[in-house]
Structures are given as C-alpha cells and as structure tokens.
Amino acid sequence: MDAESIYAVPQDIEDAAGTATALGRALSLDAGARKELQALLEKTRAFVWVRRKVDPTVARVVRALQLDGVGFLTENRRYYPQRELAAHVIGYVGLDNTGMSGIEYTFENAIRGRAAKVLIRTDARRRALDHTEKPSTEGHTVVLTIDESIQHVVERELERSVQETGSIAGVAVVMDPRTGEILALANRPTFNPNKFGAYPSSRWRNRAVADAYEPGSMFKIITAAAGLEEKVVDPDEMIDCGHGFLEVAGIRINDHKVFDQLSFRDVMAKSSDVGVARVAQRLGRDNFNRYLRHFGFGAATGVELPGESGGLLRPLNRWSALSLPTLSFGQEIGVTALQMTAAVAAVANGGYLMKPTIIRQIEDSEGRIVREARPTAVRRVLDPATADRLTDILRGVVLKGTGHRAAIPGYAVAGKTGTAQKVDPGGKYSMVDHVASFVGFVPASRPALVVLVSLDTPKGPANEGGDVAAPLFARIAEPALRRLAVPPDDPDRVLRATGRPSESVHLAAYEPVPAAGPASPAESGFMPDLRGTSAREGATSAARLGLIVELKGSGRVVKQAPEPGAEIEAGMTCVLQLGGTP
C-alpha cells in the first residue's frame, strides 16, 4: 500500500529551530529527538529524510503546517492485514521493503521484483547522449502450506493457555505427517509486523525453529522407537524399574514416582525414566546415537525459514557415563519444536522422516507456477511394523496414562507428555521451573495431523505436560480435524445410510424397499462426481466413503481429486477445490 514520507530541503529552510519545533510537535518527538532534527535541518544539504512512511493522520497534520522546505514523497509500504496471524512465519520488512525475517527474508529476491531503471550514456562533460529504460518487474507470489483457519485456532488456543497458566512463552506446530507440510506454526509472545519496532526484539524470534530446549519425557518416543526396531524390548515385556531409582557410575537417577515391575507399555504410559533408561542400556551408545541422528536430531531440518537451529547433540566421543540413560528420557539434548514434530511424524506415517516444508509453490505475476514444493522423504527410519507397534503403545499413553487429557471424542489419539526441568542459574536442574509439552498424532489409525505444543514455565499446582499441554493439544487438534473433514475412528460417530429402519423407531408408514438397481460409483469402490455440491455436502459424501478430505478455496466444488469414476479405498486423500459454479 502507498504511504507518505516526509523530507526536508535544509537550504530552503530559513528558521531551522522553528521548523524543528513544529515538526517535533506533529511527530510527537521528545526533546532529544527535536535537537537531532534541528541539527539535521541546519546542515547545508539538498535533501534529508524527516520521517518515512508515516500514518495518514500524521501526514495530514504536517501538511497542514505548510512549512517551507518540507515536502512529501509517496512510497510503497508492506501492509499485513492479518496483523499478528502467522507473524513469525511471514516475517516483516524494513523501511525499504527489504525482508528482515520469516518468508519475507528467505524469499526477498522473489517477492521484491525489480525496480525500474534508466541508464543514461553521457559524454566527457556529462551531457546526456542517449538513455535506455529497464522497466520494473512485479514480484512473485509465495503460496504457503499454512491453513489460515487452523493457524487461527492454534494462535487463539496457545494465547489462552499461556494466559491461563502464566507461562513465559509457548510454541505450537501442526504438520501433515504424510507430506511434511506445516499447516500451522505459532509462538507466544508475538508481535504485529505492521509496527514491529514497537516490540522488544525478543518477540520477533521464531522459537519453534530457533530455540533448542530439553524435550523431557516426550523424547521417550525416540527411545521406544529404537528399542522396538532393534528388538531389544517387547511391548508386553516386564521391565524392572528399580523401585524408583537407577544407579549409574555411582550416581543415582531418581524416577518421578516409585515403580517396580512394569510392562513396557506401562513404562511409556506412566512415563518411567528408569524403565526407558533400561531399554537405552540394552541398545548401547553406538546404536542409540545412530537412531538419534537418523531421526534428524543434531541437524537443521532445512525448512524454508531463517534462523533455524540444528539443536544440541554432542558427538559420541563426548558422551559421559550418564549420557546414555539421561538422553533416553530427554535430558542432555537440545531439540527444536520443529525437529521433534518431524521425528514424531516419522512414526505417524509409517517410518519415513519427511523434510518439513512451509512453501507450497511460487507463482509469477501472471499466476504461472515457477516453483512447486514436492514431499521429500529424507530417509526411512523405522519399519512399518515397528511404527504400528509404537503407535499402539502411544495410544495407551492417552487412553490410560499421563496423556489422558489429550483424548478427543470419536478419535484415537497417540502421543506422549513431557515435563522437562529447566536449568537454574546455578547450573542445576530446577525443582520448580520446567517446560510442559505434548506431542501426538490423530487419528492414530490413519494420521492426518501431528501436533506439538509446549509451554515454558507454567505456574500453578497442576502444571505438568499432562495437566496443561495435553488439553491444549486436544483443543487444537479437534477443530483442525473438523476443518480437514477427517472422519472419526469411532463407528458410533460416523453417519451412514441403513438398509432398513431401526426396530426402536416407530414408523407412521412403511413401504417395502424396492429391489436394488445397479451399484453407484460409491458402492462399487469408485469415486462419485461431487462437482456442483456445496463444500459441506461434498466433504460429507467423501468422508462417508472413508476418505480424508482437504478443502481448498470457498464456494461450491468445481474440481476434485480423485476424478469421478477413479478407484478409491478408505484412507485416501480427497482434495475438493471450491469456487464458482463449474
């Protein structure tokens, strides 16, 4: 959008002090700033900026002063109509519309375009001989994977949790585990990119990719994955939890509760530190380190956002005697929220570590796609059978363990809580301050979403991961599932047509059902034609067939994938493009 900038021509100003005073009042400058402005106006220069890209009301006030030597130039200013929404993803620009953070920074050259130039050829006396014009070019459009509706829910619920728990900060990430696409990413505290300078710089930081922290017990997912893959533990095997402690190299590691014999399922459900440490000891240092690296820890994910941290994972030769057991329950390692989300997505999708992406495509000024993101599998980290066994264990965490408050009616949720102690100023683990987290995926049988939420230093008597982060997960995941029209797991919550009325229903009239005709496309395993239906009708029809529905745009269905008549099976993704009438 256009914005006016105020400039001055000092050599045309006779009363620099008076002009500085008048401008100071209009611009609300303090005494020091007025002195600096006066000094600027007293210089023998042909041009100086007074204030760039001012609000329209300020421009009107200054224009009304009719000051000699003071003028206005119209410049272009980036305006963010959604204000704080996805501020850390989109980023912001400086005075010259140069990207300073987020997507604005990463894709500065693509978004900015090229300014018009006039090249003038002169002679030795600098007289113009001829000139060549290079017209400006419009910038490209960067299309994000962010779903605006899901992003709005994430920011609203994260803000609510931070306020209710008195947390210092909060982070939430929502990812499609099949593609690595980031559907939402939010941080608190946040800022308005239209006036980023009004906020402390700490608010600009994208904590989800820039901050490495100890994940705590949700990291037990990685230990369990390695143990099951290497077949050093069985889900129903009884594990000796040492009556609440384990001694390693003369140092006692205490569990958060006293446990004796637990099945490995219950080790995860009850989040026993000693239990997972036993599994890590069976794996050994070399094996465990290999799995940590394969799951992507210790290296940046490569997402298209600036300032990404690779986390903190020491090389094997710097591990101490305590490293193996403490790493198993998420201490002595630093991970980013995005790294942890991507690692758990590998469990959800059957064993592939997907490269996270936040860009869907880049279009030129005429709408042509010049770059399109494709799902990228970095490597296979688990066998599908291992992922299934681990998913079953993580369902137990939500059904009967520390993550029960993450349950969503009608859907099977798999996940893990985390309550990670923070290091106090003395270098020891605090007994009070911690980071409360939950990471999980849903529906567990055909995951459409991986959601990680984390709250930094929540206050109150009930402030652990299962108390504050698990319910935040549920409040984000449930509306996101509705948004994507993902059908429930619970058969009692799925709408279906019945061949005859229920015996419990009294009928006013009844006519025999006519003989069945030829099978419809839906009944015969083929995709019906949903074009022309409303978004709700189309999504409901597809969901009844067991398809995972993704809506794009607004209006009625104008295009669909799979195409009408294509073979389908439950669990496939159905994309419905909405718009005007076809």
N, C-alpha and C positions, 0 to 999 in steps of 0.2 A: 504494500500500500504506500501511497505518497505521504511524505512528512516534510515539514518545512524546517530548514536550518537557518540560523541567524549568523550573519557575518558582519564584519566591520571593515571600513577602509580608513585606517588611522590618519592618513594625510588629509582626509576630508573632514576630520573632526577638530573643531576649534576648542571645545571645552571637554577635555578627556575626563576630568573629575566629575563634572555634572552628568555626562553621558554614562559613566560607570555607576554613579549613584542611581540614576533612573533605571538602568538595566538590572542593577542589583536588586531593586525592589520588585521588579516584574518577575525576575528569575528566582526570587527568594534566596539570594546569596548572603552568606554570613560576612562579617567584617573582613576576614582574611581573604575570602574569595573576591570581594569587591576591590581590595587593594591590588590583587593579582590582575584583575580585569583592567583596572586603571593603568597599571604598568604596561599592559599589552596594548592599550589604546594610545599610549604616549609614544610608542615606537614609530619610526618612520618607515612603515611597511605599507605595501599596496593592498594587502589582504590578510585578515586574521579571522579564525572562527571564534564566535562568541559562545554559541551552544548549538549542537547539532541534533536534528530530529526531535524537536520539541513537540509537546502536545498541542493540539489545535487551539485550546484556550489560552495557553501561554503565548503562542504566535499572535493571536488577536490582540492581546494586551500590549505586547511590544510594538506591533504595527501601529496601534492607536497612539503611541508616543510620538511618532513621526520624527525620529531622531536623525539628524544629519549624519551621513557616513555609515548608517546602519541599514543593511538590506537583508533579503531573504532569498534562499535558493531551495527549490523543490528537489528532494532526494527520495530514493526508494527505501522503504523500511520494511523488514520482515515482520509480519504480524501473525501471532499464533492464536487463532480463535478459540481453541480448546483450553487455553491457559495452562494450568498445571498438568493436564492429562498427558501422560507419557512424556513428561518434560525431560527425564533423564535419557530416554531413548532418542527423541527428536533432537535435543540439544538446543543451542541458541547461536546467534550470530552477533558479531561486534558492530561498531559504528559503520564500517564499510561493507556490511553484509558478508563478512568473512566468517565461515563456520568456526566456532570456538569449542564445541563439544558435540557429542552424540552423532547422529546421522549427518547433521549439518557439517561436522568436521570431516567425517570419513569420506563423504561424497561431495565435498566442497567443489571440486572441479566439474563434476557432472551437473550439480544443481545450479551453479552460478551462471553458466553460459559464458559468452564472450562479449565484452563491451565494444561499441563501435569505435573505430579509429580512423583518423585522417592522416595520411603520410604525405608531407609536403617536401618537394625537392627544391632546393634553393641554390643560388649562385654564391660566389665568394663574398658578396655584400649582403647575403642573407635575404635576397629578393626571391620571391616565390616564382618558380618556373612552371611547375605543374603539381598536381596532387592526385593521390589515389585513396579512394574510400573503401574501408573494410566494414561492412555493416555488422551490427550486433547480431548475436545468435541467442535464441532462448535456451534456458537451461532445461535439463532433463527432469522428469518426474520419477521420484523413487517411491515405489509401492512397497509398503511394509507387510510383514506377516501378522502384525498386531491386529487383533479383533477389537474394534472400538468398544463394543458392548461388554466384552469380557474384561478389557482394561478398566473400564469404568467401575465394574463390580469389584475388581481387585483393589483399586485405589480407595474406594469407599470403605470396604471392609478392613483393609490394612490400617487406614486412618482411624477407624473405630477402635480396633484392637490396641493400637499404640496409645490412644487417648485413655481407654478403659484400664489398661494395665500400667500406665505411667512409664512406658518403655522409652529408652533413649532414642531408639531407631527401629525400623522394621524393613523387611525385604520380602517380596513375593515374586515368584516366577511361575508361569504356566506354559507348558510345552506340549506339542503333539509328539508323542514318542515314536510314531511311525516315520516322521519326516525330519524331526529336529527343529521344526518351525516354532518360534517363540510367539505365543498367542497373547501374552501379557507379561509385562515386567514393570514393577513399581518399587519405589523407595520412599521411605519417610525418615526424616523430614524432606520436603520437596521445595520447589520454587516455581515462580511464574517466569517463563523465558522472555516475556514481553518486557520485563523490568528486572532481569537477573541481577543487575548491580545493586538492587535494594536488599539483597540477601547475603549472608555470610558465605564465603566460598565453599565452606564445608557442605553446604546444601546442594551444591552443583554436582558433587561426586556421585557417580553411579555405583552404589555399594554392591549391587548384585554381581558386577563383573570386576570391580576394583579392589574390594575388601576381602582378604583371606582371613578366615576365623576357624577355630577348632570346632568341628561339627558335632562332637559328642556322640551320643548313642545312635543317632540315625546312621552313622558310619558303619554300624554293625551289619548293615545290609551288604556292604562290600566284603566284610569278613565271612559272612554266611555264604555269599556267592562263591568265594574262593574255596571255602571248605567243602561245599556240596559239589562243585565242579571237580575238585581233586579227590572226591570220595573219601575224605578223612573223617566225615561225620555223616550220620543219617538223621533225618528229621525226627524220628521217634527214639533215637538212641538216648540213654540216660547219661547225663553229664554231671560229674562231681563238682559242685560249686563251692566246696571247701568251707562250708559253714560261714560264708560271708567274707572270706579273705583268701588271698593267694600270695605266697612269699616268693620273690624273685631276686636273686643276688643279694639276699639279706635284707631286702626292703619289702614291707608289707603293703599289698594293694588291697584296699577295702572295697567291698561291694556296697551299693546303696542300701541293700537290705540283706538279711541273713537268709541264704538259700543253701540247701544241702544237695539232694539229688533232683535234677530237673531234666525232662526231655529237652532236646534241642529246640523243639517248637516252643516250649515254655521258657527256655533261656531267652529267646527272642521276644516272646510275648511279655515277660516280666522284666526284660532288659537287664539281665545279669551280666555285669562286667567280667566277673570271674569265669562265667560259662563261655563267653566268646574268646576270652584270653586263652582258655584251654584249647579251643579249636585253632587259634593262631599258632600256638606252640606245636600242634601237630603238623601244621603247614610248613613251618620253618621260615627263616628270614628270607632266603632267596625266593622261594615260591610266593610268599606274601608280597614282597616288594614287586615282583613281576606283575602280579594282579593289580596292585595299586597303579602302576604305570600304565597297564593296558586299559584300565578304566579311565585314564586321562588325567590322573592327579599328578601335580608337579609340572604341568604344561598348560599353556593357554589353549582355549578351545578353538580360537580362530574366528569367533563371531565378529560381525561387522560393526563393532562398537569400539571406540578408542579407550585407552587406559586399562585394558584387561590385564589382570594379574594371572600369573601361572600358578599361584598358590605356593605353598611351602611344603616340600617333601625332601628331606635330607637324603643324600646318596647313601647307599647301603654301608659303605665303609665308615660312615659317621654315626651309625646306629649304636646306641648303648645297650646294655643288657636288659634295660627296661623298655626299649623301643618297641619290640615285637608285641608284648601284651598291651601296652598303652595305646599303640596305634590301632589295635583291634577294636577298641571302643571309642575312637575318635579324638584321642589326645596326641600331642606331639606331631600334628599335621595341620596345615592351614589349607582350607579349600574355599573357593568362591561359591556363592549360591548357584551360579550357572553351571559350574563344574559338577556339583552334587546333583543337580537336576538332570543333567545329561547322563550321568552314571546310572541313576535310577531308571531313566528312560530305556537304557540298555536291557535292564531286567524286564521292563514292561513290554518291550517289542519283541522279546524272544531271544535276545542275546547280542544285538548289534549296537555298538557305540556310534551314534549319529552325530555329525557335526552340527552344532546349533547354528541356526540362521535366523536373521530378523528381516531379510530382504526377500521379497517375492519376485520382483522384477524392476527393471529401469526402462522407462519409456521416453522417446524423444518428443519434441514439441508437437508432432503430428500423431502421437499415440502409438507409434510403432515400437515394438519391444526390441531394445538393443542389448539387453542382458536379462537372462532369466535364471533364477536360482533353481538348482536341482537338489533333491535329497542326496546327501553324501554319507555313506557308511564308512567310518574311519577304519574299523576292524570288527571282527566278531570276537566277543569277549566271553560268551557263555554258550553252552549247548542249549538248544530249546528246551530239552527235558529238565535241565538244571534250572532254567528260568521258571518253568512251571512249578517245580518243587518249591523254589524260593517264594514264588507268588503265593502259594498255598500257605506257607509259614507266615508271610506278611499279612495275609487275610486274618490269621489268628491273632495278630497284634491288635487289630481293630475290633475283632469280634469279642475277645476276652482278655485283652492285655492293656498296656498303657495307652494305646491309641483309640480306646473305645469312643471317645468324644468326636472322632473324625468320621464316624459312621454316617451314611446318607441313606435315608429310607428308600428301599427299592433297588439300591445298587450295592454290589460287593466292592469294598474298598480294601486295597492292600497298601500298607505303609509302615512307617516307623517314627517314633518320637525321638527327640534329642534334647537333653538338658546339659549344656556344656559349661563347666565352670570357667570363669574368666580369670586371668592372671592379675593379681593385685599389684600395687606399686612396689611391694617388697619382693616381687618375683615368684610368689607362691599362689597356688590356686585359691581363689576366694571362696569362703563358705557362704557368701551371701549373693554376690553378683554372678549372673550366668546368662547364656543365650538359650532361649527356648525355641525349639524348632519342630517341624513335622514335614515329612516328605512322603508322598504317596501317589498311587495311580488308580484310575477308575474308568470304566468298570474293570474289575480285576480279570475277567474272562476275555475281554477284548478291549484293552486300554485305549481310550481316546484322549486322555489328559494325564499329564504328570504335573503335580502342583507342589512347590516347596514354599513354605512360609517360615519366617524367622523373626523373632522379637528380641531386641538387645536390652538386657537388664530390666525385665518386667518386675513390677513391685506387687506386694500383696502376699497373703498367706498361701494361696494356691497359684503358683506362678511357674510351674514346670512345663515342659513341652506338651504333655498330655492335658494340662489344665488350660493353657491359653493358645497354643499353636494348633493343636488338633481341631478345636472348634472353628478356628479361623479357616483352616483348610476346608472344612465342610461348608462354611458359608460362601466360600469362593467357588468350590467345585460344583455344588448343586445348581446354581443358576447358570454356570458355564455349560453344564450338561444339557440343560434346557435350551440354551442358546444354540447349541450344536445339534439339537434334536436327537440326542443319543438315547436309545430305548433302554428301559430299566432291565436289570437282571431278574428281578422278582416277577415270576409269571403272573402273580395276582395283581400286578400293577400295569399289565400290558393290555390294551384294548384289542379285542379280537371278535370276529364275526362268529356266531354259533349257528349250527345247522337247525337247531330247534330250541324253543324257549325253555328256560329253567322250570323245573317242576314246582319251585316255590312261588312262581308268578302266576296269578290268576288271570286268565285270558277272557276278554269280553267277547271275542270272536276268533275263530281259528279256521284257516283254510289249509289243506294239505300242501306241502311243498312240492312244486312241480318237478318233474324229472330233470336232473342236471343236464345242461347243454354242454357244448364244447368248453374245455378249460380255458380260462382267461390267461393272459400272459403272466399275471402274478401267481396264479395257481399252478402253472406249469413250469415255474422256475425261470421266467423271462421278465425283463424289466417292462413295466407298463409305461404308457405315454402320459406324463404328468404335465406337459406343456399346456398353459392356459389356466391351470389351477391356481388358487391362492397359495401363498407361502405356507400357511398352516395346513391346508388340505394336502399339498404336495409332500410336506415333511411328515405328516401323519401317515399317509399312504406308504411312503418309503420306510418309515420306522416300523410299521406293522409287518413288513417283509424281513425285518431283522437287519436293515441297512443302517449304517452310521451316516447321518445326514449333515451336510455342510451347506448353509445358505449364504449366497453372495448377492449383495445389492438389495433392492427393495421393489415391491410391486408383486406381479404375478410371475409364474415360472415361464421363462422364454427359452431356456436351454437346459439340458440335463445331461449328466454323465453318471452311469452308463446310458447309452442311447436306447430309445424304445425298442423292445424286442431282443436286447442283448441278454445273454445268460447271466443270472445273478445267483448269489448264495449269501446266507446270513453272515454279517460281519464285514461285508464290503462297504466301501465309502461311496455315498451318492452325493454328487455336487449339483445343487439346483441354483441356476443363475436367474435372478429376478430382474424384472424391468417392466416395460410397457407390454401391451398385448402383442403376441407373436404374429 
